[in-house]
Amino acid sequence: MTIPGVSATPTASIIIPTRGRAGYLDVALSSIEHQASAAGAEIIVVEDGEDPETRGVAARHGSRLVSLDARSGANAARNAGITAARSELLVFVDDDIEASSGWLERLLGAARSALDYDAFGGPIRPRLEGRGPRGCGREPPPITNLDLGDDDRDVALVWSANMAIRRAAFERVGAFDETIRGRGEEEEWQRRLTASGGRIRYVGGAAVVHRRAGADARMAALARADYALGHSARRYDVRKHSAPSLAGELRLLAGAVWHTLRRRCGFGPVMIAHALGRLRELAAERTRVSHAGLDFLSGTSGEVSGIRATTRAVLADAVADAETRASLRTWRLGRAAARAPRRQVLVLAVEREDAPNLLPAALAEMRRSRHELTIATTTVDGRGKFENVGRLLDEHPAAGHDWLLLLDDDVRLPRGFLDAFLFLAERFDLRIAQPAHRHRSHAAWAVTRRRIGSVARETGFVEIGPVVAFSAATFETLLPFPPLRFGWGLDHHWSALAARRGWRIGVIDATPVEHGLRKIAASYDRTEAVEEARRFLSGRPYTTREQAQRTLAVHRSWR
């Protein structure tokens, strides 16, 4: 599609996610269209769910249209817009803004002059149109807003209603997290950016107005919206490990009630609705966790048993294997891995001698690797797995190795496993990685099961076994392992530390393993393992059950 005024390589790609709000979109595009044409930028409207009116508005303003098959959320729409965009500068706005005169020119000017910055944003000034509530003057209208004045400055965050990001930043830190809905959608990505050394610039002259019009500007609609926002805000606070206690949430509600009564503020009921949404989400959290303090457990056994479940698993693996063969992925991956640099790899394994195991076969497969391996094993001697792993690390320090790999004794590895696995882990800059589980395999966490068509995924959690690899960049933080007997919960702590440090972690789908030769956790008392984990995680950051199941990015090719 050729758009008048847009060069072959646009100066910017303006991405507007929208869902069934053609009236708002029409105003936004009217304020942007001429600015984009004058600057040689393209406009991409991403339709999150089909809507004929939206399509008509987009066509009338000469915008490209990208449609998602199903409603997937704003971050999914933003990611789809990034894929469709042709420019190196990606500008994101909401569909309910009105851009001020000179908005785009000032954003582009900042991007051209501030080359050391990865992201930019400008003022977002809220406006209620029509017969909406009137505030007391101490609080802005209850819509997303940002106003740090007219001067440019460094900031920690800007908001997605008015935000520009260089494409290179996405290539460095990954896409928006599509599992986040509402509060935190753009913040989580910006936290990853700044953790990686990226910088964000506030551009005082690049302002937009954030609108609510008609019925949407009235009290009932605003309260409903903020009640939902309260839910998502609480969820995001839990994800960041900064959620207030029940007492803290009640203080927030009391403050909103006091402000409403004392100030006679028309925005007060909306603030109360937000606080009630947070409290409702807190109650839902407690309902989801059947026993306080056990939100680090998956809640499922992960075992595949019974004729029906086994048949489904076998068929799923057969389909995935056929897709891999049809794409020649194994052959191409083997060739790419053969050209990768050789690495120093320390492999540690603990073996049970009182039960059948697959460790000899797994180690034989490891030794076929082209990498330089140091393999150390020990047998269970009355100590727990991680007590034995700690002893092995004392005898065989990880220093000087590029990778540390922990291997269970009941896992079946595919041929060519280690070369391909490490190649892909390094290709996607994963600091902690595990191979995916085949469908006919024990896997307590659904996020670890292989996905058809995926080569690798960035996730929020990597589990403790049956195979897990740590890059040398993690050694200073994670080693030595704490003296735990069972190690339950340790993987949740690793994953939380990874998030705080901006490390990518994930699952390699192209090298799936089979786990579960014997009944899992049969050699020790599950209650003791859970209690040890509860004690270990008390006072430490960790990923919860909900956070552990999220996928941040899917990579379908390594090239």
N, C-alpha and C positions, 0 to 999 in steps of 0.2 A: 504494500500500500504506500503510495507517495502522498506526503502531506505538504501542502503549500508552505513555503517559508522554512522548511526543515532540511538541513543539509544531509548528505549521505552519512556523515558521522556527526550526530547531534552534539551540541555543547553540553546538554544535560538531558536526562530522561526523567520526566516528572511522573511519578507513580501515585495513583489515587485508588486505594481500595474502596469498594462501595458495596452496599447490600440493600437493594430495594428503597433507595432514597433519591429518586430521580430529581425531585425539586431542589434538594440541597446541592446535588451534583451540578445541576444547571447553573446555579449561582457561582459555585466554585470554578467551573470551567469558563464562565463568562469573564471572571476576573483574571484568569490565567492565560487564556487562549492567545490574546494579542501580545502579551509579554513573552510567551514561548515562541511565537512566530518571529518577533523582532530579534530575539536572542539566538534563533536557530536551534531551539530545543524541541524535543518530541514529548507528547503527552500520552501516557498509557493508563487507561481505566481498567482496573481489574475487578471483574464482576464476581462476587462471592455468592454464587447461586444465580440462576437465570432470572432475568427480569426484562421484558420487552421495552418498558419505558426507559430503563437505564441505557439499553442499546441505542434507542432513538436519540437520547441526549448526547451520548458519546459521538455518534455519527454526525450530528448537527454541528458539533464543535470541532470536527476533524481530528478526533482522538483515535488512537489505536485501542482496540478492545481485546482483553484477555478474559476468558470465562473459565471459572472453576466448575467442575462437574457437580460438586456437592458443596454445601456450606462448610467451610473449613477454618474460618477465622481470619482476622486481619493479618496476622503474621504469615499465614499461608499465602494470602493474597499478595503481600509485599514480596515474598520470595518468588512467586510466579512473575511478578513485575520485574524483578531483578533479572530473571532468566530471559524475559522478552526484551529487555532494554538494550539499546545499542551504544549508549554513552558510558564514559568512565566515571561520570558524576551522576549519582542517583539521588533525586530529590523526592521526598515523601511528604504528602499532605493528606489530611483527612478530607472526606467528601463534604463536610459541613463547615468549611472555612471560606473566607473571602480574602483574597490576596490584596495587599495594599499596592499602590502605584510604586513601581521601582523595586518591588520585593525580589523578583528573580534576578534582576541586574545586580543587586547588592549581594545576593548569595553567590552568584557566579564570580563577582569581583573578589569576594573573600576567598573563594576556592583557588582563584588564580594567584592571589598575593600571599596567602598563608599556606605555603606548600608543606610545612611541617605538621599540618593538622589533617586528621582523617575524617572528621565529622563536623558539621556546622548546624546551627539552629538559630531561630530568631524569636522575637516577641510573639506571644499568642494572647490576644486580648479578647476576653469573653464578652458576648453581647446577647442579651435576651430581647427578642423582638416581639412586640405585642403586649398582651396583658399578663405578663409574668409577675412573680412575687418581687417585692422590693426589699433590698437588704438594709442593714443598719449602717452601712458605710465602712464597717470594720472588716468585712469579708467580701471577697470578689464573688461574682455569680458562680454557682456550683457547676462549672464546666471547666475542662482542662485549660489552664492558663499558665503563662510564663511572661514575666516582664522584669528584666534586670536593668532597665534604662536604655538610653540611646547609644551608649559607648560599647565598643567591642571588648570582649574579655574572655579569658579561659574559664571554662566551667566543667563540672563533673558530669552533667546530664543536660540534654535538651529533649524535647518531646516530639513524637512522631507526627503531630499535626502540622509541624513546620521544621523539617529536618533534611539535611543533605549529607550523603556519605560517599566517599570514594569507593569504587569497585574493588580496588586493591585491598581495602580493609576487610571486605567480606571474604576475599580469597585467603586472607591471613587468619581470621578468627571464626569463619563459618557463617552460616545463614542465621536468620531469626529463628528462635525456638517456637515451633508451631504448636507445642503443647500448652503454651501460656496464652490465656484468653483474658482480656481486660487489663487490669493494673499489672505493670511490669513487662509488657510486651516488648517495648523498645529499651527499657532500662536494663534488663538482663543482658541484652546484646552489648550495650554500651559499657557495662561492667566488665564484660570479657575484653572489649577493646582496650579500655584503660589498663586492665591487668596485663595486657600484652605490650604496654608502652605507648598505646595510641593517645592522641590528644583531641579535645573537643573545643570548638570556638563558638561563642555566642556572637551573633552579628546583629547589633542593635537596630540597624536600619531596615532589616528584612522582616517586616511584620505582617502578620495575618490576623484577621478577626475570626474568632471561633463562635459560631452562631447557634442559637436555638430559636426556632420560629413557630408561630401558630400554636397548636396544642402541645407541641414539644416544649414550649417555654413556660407552660403552666405548672403549678405546684405538683399535681398528681404525677405527671410524666417525669418531672425532675426527680421526685422522690423515688419513683420506681427505678429510674436509671441509677441513682446513687445507692439504692439498696443492693442492686446487682453488683455495682462497683465495690461495695463493701465486702461482698463475698470474695471477689477476685483479689482485692487488696489483702485480705487476710491470708488467702492461699499463697500469694506471692511472699508475704512476710514469713510464712512457715517455710517456704522454699529457701529463703535467705537466712533461716535460723534466727530471725529477729522478731518473731510474733509475740505480742504481749500476752501475759497471763490473763485468766478470767477477770481478775481484779483490775488489770490494766484496761481491758476492754470495757468494763463497767464504768471506770473513771471517764473514758472517752464518751460514753453515752450520757453520763451525768453532766459532763461539760457542755454537751450539745443541748441538753434540756435547759441548763442554767442560762446559756447564751440566748436561747429562744425567749425565755421568760424575762430575763433581766434586760435584754437589749430590744425586745419586741421585734426581733429580726425575722423578716419574711423568708430568709434562707435557712433559718433554724430547723424547721421540719425536715428539710432535705439532709441536713447534717445528722439529725436523729435517725433518718432512714439509713444513712451510711453506717452509723454505729450499730444499728440493729442487724444490718446485713453481715457485719463482721461477727457479731455474736451468734447469728444463725450458722455461719460457717464454722465457728468454733464448736458449736454443738454437733454439727455434722462430722467434724474431725473425731470427736469422742465416740460417735456412733460407729465410724469406720474402724476404729481401733478397738477390738473386742476386749483387750486387757491393757490397762494403762502402762505405758513404757515399752510395749511390744510392737511399735510401729516400724521396727526395722525388719520384721518378718514378712515374707511374701504373702502368707495366708493360704498358700496352696502347697500340695505335696510335690508337684512337679513330676510324679511318676506316670508312666504310660502303661495302663493295664486294662484288661478286658478286651474282648474281641472287637467291639466297635471302635474304641479309642486307638487300639493298635492298628486296625485297618486304615483308619484315617491318617495316622502317622506314617505308615508305610507308603500310602498313596501320595502324601505330601512330599515325602523324600524323593519318590520316583519322579514326580513332576519337576522338582527342583533339580534333580540330577539330569533329567532330559534337557531342561533349559540350559544348564551349564554345558552339556555336550554340544547342543545345537549352536551355541554361541562360540564354541571352541575356547571358552574362557580358561580352562585348565592348561591347555597347550600354550596359549598366549601368555598367561600368567607365569608359567614355568620359564618361558623365554625371557620375560622381563626380569624375573627374580634372578636368573642366572647372570645378568649383567650388573646386578646391584653390588655395592661394596661388601666385602667380607667383614663379619663382625665377630667380636669376642663374646661368647654367650655362656653364662653360668646356669646350669640346669640342676635343680634340687628336687629330690623325690623321696617320699617316705613310703615304705612298703610293708604291707601286712603279710606275714608268713603263715598265718593260721587260716587263710581263705584264698581261693583262686584269685589271681590278678593278671593284668595285662601289661605290667611294667616292662618286662623284657622286650616284648614286641614294640612298645612305644619308644623305648630307648634305642632299639635297633633302627626304627624309622628316624629318630633324631640324628643318629650317627651318619645317615645318608646325606645330611646337609653339607653344603659347601662352606659353612661357617666354622670357625674354630671353637670347639665346645670343651667346657670343663663340666663333667657330670659327677655329681656326688649324691649317693643314696644312703639311706639307713633304714633299719627295720624298727617297727614299733616295739618299744621296750618298757612299756608301762607309763611312759610319758605321752602327752597329747601330740597331735600333728604339729602344731606350731611351736611347741617346746622342742620337738625334734628338728624342725626347720631352723630354729634359732641356733641349735647346736651345730648343724651343718654350716650355717653362715659363719659361726665362730671359727670353724676349721677351714672354711673356704670363703674368704672375704669377697664381697662383690666388687670392691675397688679394682679398677683396671679393666672391667668388663663393660661392654656396651649395653648388654641386656641381662637381666635376671629372670629366669623362667621357673615357675613352680608347677610341678606335674603330679597329679594323682596317679594311683596305681591301677585304676579301673577305667581307663579311657582309651578308646581306639582312635588312632590318628590316621588321616588320609595320607596317601603317598605324596611325597614332596612337601609335606606340611610346613616344616620350619622355614625353608627358604621363602615360600610364598607368604607365610604369615608375617614374618619380619619385614619383608619387602613392603607389604601393604600397610603395616603399622607405621613404618617410617614415611611411606608415601603420603599418608594422611596426618602425619605428625601426632600420632597417638602416644601419649606418655605411659599410659597403662592400657593394655589390650588383652582381650580374650577371644578365642575362636568361638563362633556360634555353635549351638547345639543342633544336631540333626533332630528332626521331629520325633523319631523313635529313640529318644534319649531322655534321661532324667534332667529336668531343668525347672527349678522352682520359680525362676523369673521369666515371664513370657518375653521380655525384651531381649533375652539371650538366644531365643530360637531363631534359626536361619530364616531369611526372607528371600523369596524368589526374586531374581533380578538385581539384588543388591550385592555389591562387592564388599562394602564396609559401611558401618554406621557409627556416627558419633553419638554417644549416649551419656546419660547423667550418672551411670552406675556400671561398675565392672565387678563381678563377683569373685569370691575367694578361690574358686576352683571350677572345674577340674584342671584347667590349664589357664594360667595367667602370667603375663609378662610385664616387666617394669623396665623402662628405659633408664639409662644412667642418670638422666636429669632428675629422677625422683629419689635417688639413693640417699642424698643428704637429708631429705625430709622424712622418708618412710623407714629407713633402716637405722639401727636394728629393729626388727619387729618386736612389739611388746611381748613379754613372757606370758602368753595366753596358752591355755591347754587346748582349747577347741578352736578359737579364732573366729567364732561367730560375731558378726557386727564389725569386725575389722575392715571388711570391704566397704561397708557404709561410711566408715570414718575416712578411709582412703579417698573415696569418691567425693566427700565433702571438702577434703583438703585440696583435691584437684580443682574443684569449682572455685575455691578461694584463690588459688594461684593461677588460674587461667589455663590450666593444662587441658588438652583434649584427651579424652579417654573413649574407648569404644569397643565394638564387637566386629570381628572379621567374618563376614558371611561366606566368603569364597573358600574358606578352609574349615568346613564344619566337622565337628568331632562327635563321637558317640560315647555317652557316659551312662553308667548305671549297670555294670556287670552284676552287682549284688545290691541288696537293699541298702539305701542310703542311711547313714547315721546309725547303723545297726551295732557298731562296735563301742558306742558310748551312750551315756544318759542324756537324752535331749533336754530334760529339765535343767540339768547342770550347765549344758551349753548355753541355754537361753539366759540363765541367771548370770553366768560369766559375762555374756554380751551386755546385759543390762547394766552391770556394775562398770564395765569398761566404757560404755558410751555415756554414762552419767557425767555431765559437765563437759563433754566433748562434742564438737559438731559432727553430724552424720546425716546422710540422706535418708529420708523416710520412705515407707513403702510406696507412696504415691510418686515421689520424686524419682525413685529408682527405676520406674517403668517408662520413663520418657526417652524418646529418640529425638536428638537435636538436629541431625542431618543424615541423609542417605546418599551414599556415593555409588553410582551404578557403573562407573568406569574408573580405572586408575590412570587413564591416558589423558 
